[in-house]
Amino acid sequence: MEREVWIRGAMVLSILALMVLILITPSLLGRTSTELASVPLLTIGMSRNESAFIVNLGAVVQAYQYDIVRMTLNGSDPSVNRTPHEEHDSFGFHVWVAGNVSFSVHVYLVDHVDRVDQRRNYFEYNVTVHRETDSQSRTVMVFTFPFEKDRKDTVVRITRPEDFKQVIPPRGTIP
C-alpha cells in the first residue's frame, strides 16, 4: 500500500516537472512566448465587508506590460461613471466601485508591437454587474454580457467570496 502511494506521488511530480519544462523551454532557448504572456484577465470581486466591487485588470500568466490599458465604467449612480480611464505602458490596474450600484465595464488592451510583422494584438470585453441577496441572505454578484455575441443571453451568478474571472479574448490586430 505504501509503495503505491510513493508511485502515485512520483507520477504527479513528474507531470508537474514536465509542465514546468514546457513553460520555461522557450525562454531557455532565448525565445519568450509573448502570445501566452499577453493574454489579459478581468477579475471582479467584492470587498470583505461587501461595500464595494473591486474591478481588476491584468495579465493571466505573469506581469505583462501593455501599450494601452483602458477601462470605461457606466453605472446606475453618476458617481460610478468613469470615462475611459487609460494608462499607457502599464501592467494593469484596479478600480473600486460602490457595492450598491449596477454598472457596466468595457475593457480594451493593446499589447506591444510584434517584432516579426510589426502588428499589435488588441483585446476587448464587456460585462454588466450588479449584486443581489439570495434566499439564504448571501450576497450574489450577477453578471450579464449584453454586447458579447457568444454569451448574449447568459447570466452568471457568483456567491461571495468567489470572484468572477474572465480571460479577455483577442479581437484582432492593429498596425
Buried (B, 14 or more C-beta within 10 A) or exposed (E): EEEEEEEEEEEEEEEEEEEEEEEEEEEEEEEEEBEBBBBBBBBBBBEEEBEBBBBBBBBBEEEBBBBBBBBBBBBEEEEBEBEEEEBEEBBBBEBEBBBEBBBBBBBBBBBBBBEEEEEBBBBBBBBBBBBEEEEEEEBBBBBBBEBBEEBEEEEBEBEBEEEBEBEBEBEEBEE
